[in-house]
Amino acid sequence: MLDFLLSSLQDYPYLYVFLISMLPIIELRGGMIAAITALGLPFPSSYLVCVIGNLLPVPFLLLFGERVLVWCAKLPKIGGFFSRILVKADEKAHKIGKWELFGLMIFVAIPLPGSGAWTGSVIATLLRLRPLYAFFAIALGVLLAGVIMGFASFGLLGVLQAVLS
C-alpha cells in the first residue's frame, strides 16, 4: 500500500512535499529537503507548501492537546506519569514568565529533529499558553525554520536567486 501511495504521489510533487511537512518529527525540515534536493522544486513554492503543511496540524494540537493530556492523566497505569508532567509544567510555566513565547518561537525555528511545530505545540499545551499566541509563536518559528532549511538545502546564492527572480 505504501508503494502505491508513493507511486501515486510522484505525479503530484507538491502534494508529496505537503504531506511530508505534516508528519511529526519529519515536518518542514524533511519537506524542504525532499522538495529542493530530491524533487528539484523551486525554493519559493516549496517554502510556501512546506510552511502550510507544517502549520496545518498546529491549531488542532493546541486546541485538543490539553484534553488529551488530562485524559491520559486519568488512565490507570500511565496516569501518574502524565499527572507528574502536568504538575512540573505548571511549575516551570511560572518561572519562564514573559519569555515563553519567544523561547517557543526559537525552539521551533531550530532545525533539529524533535524541535518543530508538533513538539512546540505540546510544549505550549503543557505550559498552558493561550492557543492564539502560541500559534503565532509557532508560526514564526516555522517560517524561520523554512528559511534556514532553504539556505541549508538550496544554498545562500540559490535562495537569493530564487527570491529575486
C-alpha positions as CSV (number, residue, x, y, z in Angstrom):
1,M,0.0,0.0,0.0
2,L,2.9,2.4,0.8
3,D,4.4,1.7,-2.6
4,F,1.1,2.5,-4.3
5,L,0.8,5.7,-2.3
6,L,4.4,6.8,-3.1
7,S,4.0,5.9,-6.8
8,S,0.7,7.8,-6.9
9,L,2.2,10.9,-5.4
10,Q,5.1,11.0,-8.0
11,D,2.8,12.9,-10.3
12,Y,2.0,15.4,-7.6
13,P,5.3,16.5,-6.1
14,Y,3.8,19.4,-4.2
15,L,1.2,17.2,-2.5
16,Y,4.0,14.8,-1.6
17,V,6.0,17.6,0.0
18,F,2.9,19.0,1.7
19,L,2.2,15.6,3.3
20,I,5.8,15.1,4.4
21,S,5.7,18.5,6.1
22,M,2.6,17.5,8.1
23,L,4.3,14.5,9.6
24,P,5.6,14.7,13.2
25,I,9.4,14.6,13.6
26,I,10.0,15.0,9.9
27,E,7.9,18.1,9.4
28,L,9.1,21.1,7.4
29,R,12.7,20.1,7.6
30,G,12.1,16.8,5.7
31,G,9.7,18.5,3.3
32,M,12.2,21.2,2.3
33,I,15.0,18.6,1.8
34,A,12.6,16.5,-0.3
35,A,11.4,19.4,-2.3
36,I,14.7,21.0,-3.2
37,T,17.2,18.2,-3.2
38,A,15.2,15.2,-4.2
39,L,12.5,16.6,-6.4
40,G,14.2,19.7,-7.7
41,L,11.3,22.1,-6.9
42,P,11.9,25.8,-6.8
43,F,12.5,27.4,-3.4
44,P,9.6,29.9,-3.1
45,S,6.8,27.5,-3.9
46,S,8.5,24.7,-1.9
47,Y,8.8,27.1,1.1
48,L,5.1,28.0,0.9
49,V,3.9,24.4,0.6
50,C,6.1,23.2,3.4
51,V,5.1,26.0,5.8
52,I,1.4,25.5,5.2
53,G,1.7,21.7,5.5
54,N,3.7,22.1,8.8
55,L,1.2,24.6,10.3
56,L,-2.0,22.7,9.4
57,P,-2.0,20.3,12.4
58,V,-0.9,23.0,14.9
59,P,-4.4,24.5,15.7
60,F,-5.8,21.0,16.4
61,L,-2.8,20.2,18.6
62,L,-3.2,23.4,20.5
63,L,-7.0,23.1,20.9
64,F,-7.1,19.4,21.9
65,G,-3.7,18.8,23.4
66,E,-4.6,19.7,26.9
67,R,-7.8,17.5,26.8
68,V,-5.6,14.6,25.6
69,L,-3.0,15.1,28.4
70,V,-5.7,15.4,31.1
71,W,-7.4,12.2,29.8
72,C,-4.0,10.4,29.8
73,A,-3.5,11.5,33.4
74,K,-6.7,9.6,34.4
75,L,-5.6,6.3,32.8
76,P,-4.9,3.6,35.3
77,K,-1.3,2.5,34.5
78,I,0.2,5.6,33.0
79,G,-1.9,8.3,34.6
80,G,0.7,9.1,37.3
81,F,3.3,9.8,34.7
82,F,1.1,12.3,32.9
83,S,0.0,13.8,36.2
84,R,3.6,14.5,37.1
85,I,4.3,16.0,33.7
86,L,1.3,18.4,34.1
87,V,2.4,19.4,37.6
88,K,6.0,20.0,36.5
89,A,4.9,22.0,33.5
90,D,2.8,24.2,35.8
91,E,5.8,24.9,38.0
92,K,8.0,25.7,35.0
93,A,5.5,27.9,33.4
94,H,5.6,30.3,36.3
95,K,9.4,30.5,36.1
96,I,9.6,31.2,32.4
97,G,7.2,34.1,32.5
98,K,7.5,36.7,29.8
99,W,10.0,34.8,27.7
100,E,7.8,31.8,27.0
101,L,6.5,32.8,23.5
102,F,9.9,34.0,22.3
103,G,11.5,30.8,23.6
104,L,8.8,28.7,21.9
105,M,9.5,30.5,18.6
106,I,13.2,29.9,18.9
107,F,12.7,26.3,19.8
108,V,10.5,25.6,16.8
109,A,12.9,27.6,14.5
110,I,15.9,25.4,15.3
111,P,16.0,22.8,12.5
112,L,16.9,19.8,14.6
113,P,14.9,16.6,15.0
114,G,12.3,16.9,17.7
115,S,12.2,20.7,17.7
116,G,9.4,21.5,15.3
117,A,5.8,22.6,15.4
118,W,4.5,19.3,16.8
119,T,6.8,19.4,19.8
120,G,6.3,23.2,20.1
121,S,2.5,22.6,20.3
122,V,3.0,20.0,23.0
123,I,5.2,22.4,25.0
124,A,2.6,25.2,24.5
125,T,-0.1,22.9,25.8
126,L,2.0,21.8,28.8
127,L,2.8,25.5,29.6
128,R,-0.9,26.3,29.2
129,L,-0.2,29.1,26.8
130,R,-3.1,30.9,25.1
131,P,-3.6,28.9,21.8
132,L,-3.7,32.0,19.6
133,Y,-0.4,33.4,21.0
134,A,1.2,30.0,20.9
135,F,0.1,29.6,17.2
136,F,1.7,32.8,16.2
137,A,4.9,32.0,18.0
138,I,5.0,28.5,16.4
139,A,4.1,30.0,13.0
140,L,7.1,32.5,13.3
141,G,9.3,29.6,14.3
142,V,8.2,27.5,11.3
143,L,8.7,30.5,8.9
144,L,12.3,30.9,10.3
145,A,12.9,27.1,10.1
146,G,11.9,27.2,6.4
147,V,14.3,30.0,5.6
148,I,17.1,28.1,7.5
149,M,16.3,24.9,5.7
150,G,16.1,26.7,2.4
151,F,19.6,28.1,2.9
152,A,20.8,24.6,4.0
153,S,19.2,22.8,1.1
154,F,19.4,25.3,-1.7
155,G,22.4,27.4,-0.7
156,L,22.6,31.1,0.0
157,L,23.0,32.1,-3.6
158,G,20.3,29.7,-4.7
159,V,17.8,31.1,-2.3
160,L,18.6,34.7,-3.2
161,Q,18.4,34.0,-7.0
162,A,15.0,32.2,-6.5
163,V,13.6,35.0,-4.4
164,L,14.9,37.8,-6.6
165,S,13.8,36.2,-9.9
